Amino acid sequence: MIMSATNSTLFTLDEVATVIWESADGATPLEEIVANKICTQYDITPEVALKDAEGLVEQLAEHGLMLLSDKPIAQSAAATGGTK
């Protein structure tokens, strides 16, 4: 479970979502997380896994739980939790 700091809403993450959440470090692209973590652990094609992962991170971003960027986040932001 994760909780929104904005309104204390709780979100339950399934096993795959937890892998993505724990792997989101602000530097590793989502495509790499999917290929190296999701597709190696679960029986799913990269295309389907990436589509699902994109949907998940977009939902988390809508709730202010994750910051989306097309470039790596600065290390100082990642160190202070700025990527989630």
Backbone as a ProteinNet text record, in pm:
[ID]
protein_1_A
[PRIMARY]
MIMSATNSTLFTLDEVATVIWESADGATPLEEIVANKICTQYDITPEVALKDAEGLVEQLAEHGLMLLSDKPIAQSAAATGGTK
[TERTIARY]
83.7	0	88	37.1	102	-5.2	37	-58.5	-23.2	-124.5	-107.5	-82.2	23.3	53.4	-43.9	-108.1	-200.2	-329.4	-389.6	-520	-530.5	-420.2	-412.6	-490.4	-520.1	-585.7	-487.7	-536	-452.3	-474.1	-366.9	-371	-304.2	-373	-317.9	-253.2	-127.4	-55.1	-50.4	-76.8	-60.5	88.5	119.9	259.5	341.2	285.4	357	371.3	266.1	272.5	376.6	389.9	490	631.3	654.4	785.9	816.4	718.5	738.8	764.4	683.1	698.2	837.8	880.9	1010.4	1127.5	1105.4	1211.9	1221.6	1119.2	1116.7	1215.9	1331.5	1438.7	1467	1390.6	1412.2	1516.6	1585.6	1689.5	1663.5	1598.5	1575.3	1446.6	1454.5	1333.2	1233.4	1105.8	1001	1019.7	1060.9	1082.9	1185.7	1288.3	1393.5	1342.4	1263.2	1204	1116.4	1035.6	946.2	1027.5	1127.1	1206.6	1287.4	1350.5	1442.9	1378.5	1265.7	1202.9	1071.6	982.9	849.3	854.1	911.1	910.2	996.2	1094.6	1177.9	1112.2	1021.5	957	817.5	754.9	616.7	604.1	507.9	483.9	397.2	461	391.1	482.3	423.5	503.6	543.8	656.9	701.1	598.4	530.9	433.8	316.3	262.8	149.5	193.8	308.6	359.1	384.2	440.9	469.2	339.7	242.9	114	49.7	49.3	-6.9	71.4	204.5	289.3	267	252.5	226.3	94.3	-6.5	-135.1	-123.1	-47.4	-27.7	41.3	153.4	228.2	150	68.1	-15.5	-118.6	-177.3	-272.3	-204.2	-85.8	-12.4	22.9	60.7	94.8	-28.1	-144.3	-268.2	-301.3	-262.4	-288.3	-171.1	-70.8	43.8	139.5	131.9	216.6	346	352.7	470.8	488.1	609.8	642.8	687.8	622.5	660.2	750.4	851	944.1	999.9	1027.6	1088.2	1240.5	1292.8	1436.9	1463.8	1584.4	1616.2	1597.8	1548.8	1531.8	1668.5	1695	1822.3	1843.5	1964.3	1996.3	1950.2	1956.6	1915.6	1766.6	1684.5	1541	1515.7	1589.3	1572.2	1612.1	1715.5	1762.4	1663.6	1583.1	1487.8	1347.8	1336.8	1206.6	1124.6	1186.1	1113.8	1060.2	1092.9	1045.7	916.1	874.1	751.2	654.1
-117.9	0	124	225.3	355.6	458.1	569	669.7	803.1	871.4	1005.2	1103.3	1179.4	1280.5	1397.8	1411.2	1521.9	1506.4	1385.9	1368	1238.3	1173	1049.7	932.2	938.4	827.1	711.3	590.1	471.1	404	355.8	284.6	148.9	45.6	-89.3	-124.4	-165.7	-204.7	-356.2	-409	-552.8	-583.4	-708.1	-752.6	-682	-670.8	-606.7	-456.9	-394.1	-251.1	-222.8	-313.3	-297.7	-302.9	-392.1	-399.3	-267.2	-213.2	-85.4	25.5	32.4	135.1	129.8	10.8	-4.5	20.6	5	23.7	167	245.8	384.5	467.8	490.8	562.5	699.8	739.9	870.7	869.8	759.8	750.9	639.1	531.7	415.6	434.4	430	445.4	332.9	365.4	266.8	146.6	169.9	60.4	-38.9	13.8	-71	-149.4	-84.6	-153.6	-267.9	-241	-343.8	-459.2	-428.5	-533.5	-615.4	-547.6	-615.9	-673.4	-621.1	-666.7	-740.4	-678.8	-736.3	-855.3	-835.2	-941.8	-1061.6	-1040.2	-1152.7	-1232	-1168.6	-1235.1	-1289.8	-1233.8	-1270.7	-1308.5	-1393.8	-1439.5	-1337.8	-1233.2	-1125.4	-1068.4	-1027	-968.9	-826.2	-780.3	-643.7	-537.9	-558.1	-459.5	-445.9	-558.7	-556.7	-503.9	-548.6	-504.7	-354.4	-301.3	-158.2	-77.6	-122.6	-52.5	-49	-162.9	-169.4	-80.8	-84.1	-4.2	144.9	183.9	325.1	369.2	284.4	316.3	331.9	242.7	249.4	379	411.3	530.5	658	656.7	773.3	792.5	682.3	691.3	740.8	687.9	732.7	880.8	924.7	1065.3	1154.7	1108.7	1186.1	1209.8	1117.4	1129.7	1193.8	1239.3	1304.4	1210.4	1081.6	982.5	954.5	997.7	971.5	1087.9	1123.4	1228.8	1164	1200	1145.2	1243.8	1190.4	1273.1	1192.9	1261.1	1192	1196.1	1256.5	1262.9	1219.4	1171	1134.2	1252.7	1223.8	1326.2	1351.4	1474.8	1508.6	1421.5	1383.3	1296.6	1356.8	1487.6	1548.3	1526.7	1534.1	1509	1363	1274.5	1130.8	1095.5	1157.6	1127.4	1172.3	1274	1324.1	1267.2	1170	1108	1181.9	1268.2	1346.6	1268.9	1140.4	1063.3	991.9	988.1	915.8	1007.3
0	0	0	-65.7	-61.5	-26.7	32.1	74	11.3	-36	-90.2	24.2	11.9	113.3	103.6	-10.3	-33	46.3	37.2	100.9	183.1	207.1	286.7	227	97.6	30.2	19.9	50.4	39.5	-94.7	-153.1	-279.5	-259.7	-301.1	-292.1	-424.9	-419.5	-540.3	-549.1	-668.4	-686.8	-700	-720.8	-723.4	-832.2	-951.5	-1062.5	-1036.4	-989.4	-959.6	-852.1	-756.2	-651.5	-709.6	-803.9	-869.4	-939.1	-1009.2	-1079.4	-978.9	-874.5	-771	-707.8	-671.2	-606.7	-701.2	-830.5	-928.9	-979.7	-954.8	-1003.8	-924	-983.6	-914.3	-973.3	-1073.4	-1134.7	-1243.4	-1261.4	-1363.9	-1463.5	-1419.4	-1504.5	-1583.3	-1716.8	-1798.1	-1771.8	-1784.2	-1762.9	-1854.7	-1978.2	-2072.7	-2019.5	-1954.4	-1897.8	-1776.7	-1694.4	-1579	-1627.4	-1727.4	-1782.4	-1839.3	-1920.7	-1985.7	-1885.6	-1789.9	-1699.3	-1573.5	-1534.5	-1409.7	-1436.2	-1512	-1532.1	-1627.6	-1743.9	-1845.7	-1806.1	-1720.9	-1677	-1564.4	-1490.1	-1377.1	-1409.4	-1513.3	-1543.1	-1690.6	-1719.8	-1856.2	-1928.9	-1982.8	-2051.2	-2158.1	-2269.1	-2376.9	-2339.1	-2389.9	-2358.6	-2399.6	-2510.7	-2558.6	-2461.5	-2418.7	-2325.3	-2189.1	-2143.2	-2013.2	-2011.7	-2118.8	-2124.1	-2125.8	-2203	-2209.2	-2069.9	-2001.3	-1866.3	-1769.8	-1779.9	-1691.8	-1714.6	-1838.8	-1868.9	-1807.1	-1816.5	-1754.4	-1604.1	-1541	-1396.3	-1355.8	-1418.6	-1377.3	-1407.4	-1511.4	-1539.3	-1427.7	-1379.8	-1268.7	-1141.9	-1114.4	-995.9	-1006.7	-1124.7	-1145.8	-1128.7	-1174.9	-1159.8	-1012.8	-927.1	-784	-709.3	-783.8	-722	-651.9	-685.6	-619.8	-694.5	-819	-901	-996.6	-1022.8	-1116.9	-1246.6	-1357.2	-1486.9	-1559.2	-1625.6	-1700.7	-1816.4	-1927	-2040	-2032.8	-1924.9	-1901.6	-1758.8	-1729.8	-1590.9	-1496.7	-1379	-1275.5	-1211.7	-1175	-1110.6	-988	-961.6	-848.8	-716.8	-702.5	-575.5	-552.6	-656.7	-642.1	-611.2	-676.8	-653.3	-510.5	-459.8	-325	-218.3	-249.1	-151.3	-173.7	-263	-286.4	-390.2	-468.5	-566.7	-684.2	-696.5	-810.2	-780.5	-658.6	-625.7	-558.8
[MASK]
++++++++++++++++++++++++++++++++++++++++++++++++++++++++++++++++++++++++++++++++++++

